[in-house]
Amino acid sequence: MRLIFMGTPDFAVPTLIELAARGHDIAAVYTRGPKPAGRGMDMQHTPVEREARRLALTVHTPRTLKDSDAQNTFRTHNADAAVVVAYGLILPKPILEAPRLGCFNVHASLLPRWRGAAPINRAVMAGDPDSGVTIMQMDEGLDTGAMAMAEHMPIGADMTAGELHDALSRLGADLMLRVLAAADRGSLQLTPQPLAGITYAEKISKNETRIDWSKPWKQVHDHIRGLSPFPGAWFEFDGVRVKVLRSIRGGGGGPPGTLLDGKLTVACGDGAVQLVQVQRAGKQPMSADEFLRGTPLKVGTKVS
């Protein structure tokens, strides 16, 4: 099929790779423009643009798709379909209607649960037992399009958002290939999303990343793994900020925020969590043992 690919972050790269590997004609790749990043604030291209350049594909980085010039350029590609994976720009109606078969989106949840910007983080933070990928034919709403296919994936009890992200990105690539094959055969069936069970995955804000030790251990644990590795749940002691990347259920209990043993187990409102991997500001991730060797904390120390 002749396709337009639209995506920006790492999550979108496996789908682009698989489409190219299966011989689809990718007429153009649309992604966000480069941004300054790092200590030197050098201009950084998106992961999708880097991969597209490696594949010798034509890349477009418009700031908007709402003006007539951008829409006319889009139409000139004469695509059968557009594949959209975490692109980051609103697709107006003229764009949605330009490809012969429409625009198909890889969404990292089992719709209609977790529509919106952060479905992977929110699913883990909520303690959901499972997630998945839905391919939908896009309309003008926020993740409201009719569903083409969906695939379920369990969320392990200690799985982080980063691990789920990687697994769903691979699943999304495979599912999109199946959707396009069915569309090409003329056998693709679309199903409207149910009205029951709609939830929204709001973008993660900085003011919700601090760990609240007064909550039950399970909620603290889900909060930690749902924000790992980015942006990261964190706590402070003596003015030092520590990001927590991995935790498990700990033993014992006590006043919330109290260090219970020499294994970096911290009391919660109910139960405790053991911090397995942490990261001090400006340092590399390290195990709890490594952290405690460099930062000896006594049992009974309070963190906040």
N, C-alpha and C positions, 0 to 999 in steps of 0.2 A: 504493500500500500504506500501511497505518497502521503507523508506525514509532516506536520509541524510539531516540534517538541518545545514545550514551555516549562522551564523549571529553574531552580536556583541553588538550593543547598545540597549537601552530601546525600540526603535522603532520595533525591531525584536521580542521582548518577546511575545506580544499577538499572533503572528502567531505560535510560538513554543507551547504555551499553548493550542491553539485550535487544532493543529495537534495531540497532545497527548490526549486531551479530546475526540476527535472523533475516537480514537482507532487505529490511524496509527502506524505502527511499525517503530519507529525511531531508526535505527541501530546505528547512531552516530551523535554527535553534534560537528560541527567545529566552533571555535571562535578564536578571537585574544588572545594572552597570557596576563597574568596579568602585570600591570604596577604600578610603585610607584605613589602614589597620597596623597593629604592631607598634613597637617602640619608635620605629622610624617613620610611622604613619605613611608607609608606601602604599600605593594603589594596589589593591588585591582583587583579582578577578574571582568570580564565583566558582565553586566546584564544577558546576555544569558547564560554564564557559571553558574552563581548563580542559575538561574531557572532550567537549565539542571541538576545540582546536586540535587536540590530539587525533581526533577522528577526521580532521580536515573538513568539518562542516561549516556552513555559513552561519554566522552568529549575529543576532540583532539585540540591542540593548536599549529599547525606547524607554523614556521616562513615563510615558502614558500611552494607552491604546485608545484614548477617547477622541483624538483628533482625526480628521479625515485623511491626512497624509499617511499616518500609521495604519489606518484601516485599509486604505487602497494598497499599500505595500503588502499587507497581510493577504489580501485577496489574490495578488499576483502569483502567490505560491501554488495556487490551484490544488490545494491539499484535499485528500479524501477525508482526513480527520486530523484533529489536533489532540495531542497527548499532553496533559497538564499535570505536573507534580510539584506542589509547593512553589508555585511561580512567584507569588507575592504582589501581583498587580491585578486590579479588577478588570475582568473581561466584559466589555459592554456588548450589547445585543448584536451589533454588526460583526463583531469578532466571533461571537458564539455561532452565528449563522453562516459564516463564510465557508467553512469546510463542508464538503458534501454530506458527510455523516455526522457532523457536529464535533463537539469538544468533549473528550473523555478525561475525567480526573481520577487520580489515585488519592484516596482519602484514608488516613491511618486510623480508622475506627470502624465499628460495625454500626453504620448509620441506621436510625437517626441519633444514636447516642454519640455525644461528643462532636457535634458540629463545631467548626471554628478553628482558632489559631493553634491551640496546643493540645490536640487530642491524646497524644502519647503521654505527656506529663500528667495530664488530668486523670487519665485512666489509672495510672499507677498510684498517684496521690490519693485517689478515691478508694484504693484497695480492690479494684475490679478484678475478678478472677480470670477474665479473658478479655481479649481485644481482637483485632483483625484488620482486614483491608476491605474497603468497598470501592468498586469502580462505578462512577456515576456519569451519566450524560449531563453536562453542566447546563444550568439555566441561570437566570439573573439573580436568584436568591443566594443566601449564604449556605452553601452545602445542602441545597434542597432538591437537587436534580434527581431524576429517576435512576434507580439502581440497575446496573447491568449484571454485575456479579459481586459476590462477597465471599471472603474466606476467613474462617475463625482461627485464632491462635491463643492458646492459654498463656496467662501471665504467671510465672513462677513466684513463689512466696517471697523470694529475696531478689527477684529480677529487677534491675534498674531500668530507668527510662532509656538510657543509652543502649542497653542490650535489646530492649524491645524495639527501639528505633531501627537498629541494624537488621533485626529479623523481619520487621514489617517492610523495610525497604526492598529486601529480596523477594518477599512474598508479593509485594505490589508489582514488581517487574514481571513476575511469572503470570500474575492474574491479568495484567494488561495485555500480554501476548495472547492469552486465551480470548479476551474480549475482542481484540482486533481480528482474530481469526474467525470468530463467530460473525462479526460485523461484515467481514469480507465475503463470507458464505451467504449472507442474508438471513442468518438464523438467530441473530441476537435478539433476545427478548428483554424489554425494559419494564421494571416494576416500580410504581410510585412508592416513595418512602411512607411508612406508617405514620400516623399522627400521634400515636402513643409512644412514650419513651424518649421524647426529644430532650436532649441536654446540650449545653453550650460549653465549649472549652475555651474560656477566656485566656488571653495572653498572660503569661506569668509576670507578675509585678515584683519589683525589688522588695516591697514592704511585706511580702508573704514568704520570704525565703529564710528568715530567722527561725530557728527551732524553738518551739514552745514546749518545754519539758513538762508543763502541767497537764498536757494531754496524755491519754492512755498510750502505752508502749506501741501498740499496733499503728495508731495514727502517726506517731513520731517516726516509726520505721517506714511507713508508706510515704511520708513527707520527704524523708531523706532519699529514698530510692527513686521517688518520682521527680526529684530535681537533680539527680546524678546522671552524667557529670556536669551538666550545665543547666541553669546558672549555679546550682549547688546550694544545699541547705547548710546553715552555719550556726556556730555559737561563739561566745567570747569568754575569755578568762584573763584577768589582769590587763584588759584592753587589747588583747591579741585575738584576732579573728581566725577561726579554724573552720574550714569547709569539711563536711562529712560526705564521703563518696560511697561508703558501703557500711551497712549495719546488719545485725541479726538480733534475735530476741535474747535478752540477757536475763540472768537470774537475780533474785532478790528484789528489794524495794527500799524506799526511803523518801525523804523530802525531795521533791522534784528538782532536778539539776545537780544532785549530789553524786560525786564519784564513789562507787561502791566497792571497787577492788582495783587490783593492779593490772587489769586487762581492759581498761577504759570502758567499763560498764557504768552507765549513767541512769539514775532513777528517773522515772516518769510519774505522771499522775497516778498511773496504775501499772505496776510492773517496771521493767527496765529494758533498755537497749544496750547492746554491746557494739561499740564503734570499731569497725574492722579496718577501714581505710579512711585516712584523713589527709588534709592538705592545708598547711599554713600559708598565709598570704605571701606570694612571691616564691614559694617553694614547690618542689615536685610532690606528687601524691606519695604517701608512705603508709606502711602498716601501722597498726596501733603500737606494736612493740617498738618500732623505729621511732615513732613519735615520742613515746614515753622515755626512751633512752636519752633523747635530746631535751625533753621537757618533763622532768620528773614531777608528777602530780601526786600528792598524798591522798589516801583514802579520806573521804569527808570533804574534799575540796568542792566548792560550789562553782558551777559554770552557768552562764546565762545566755 
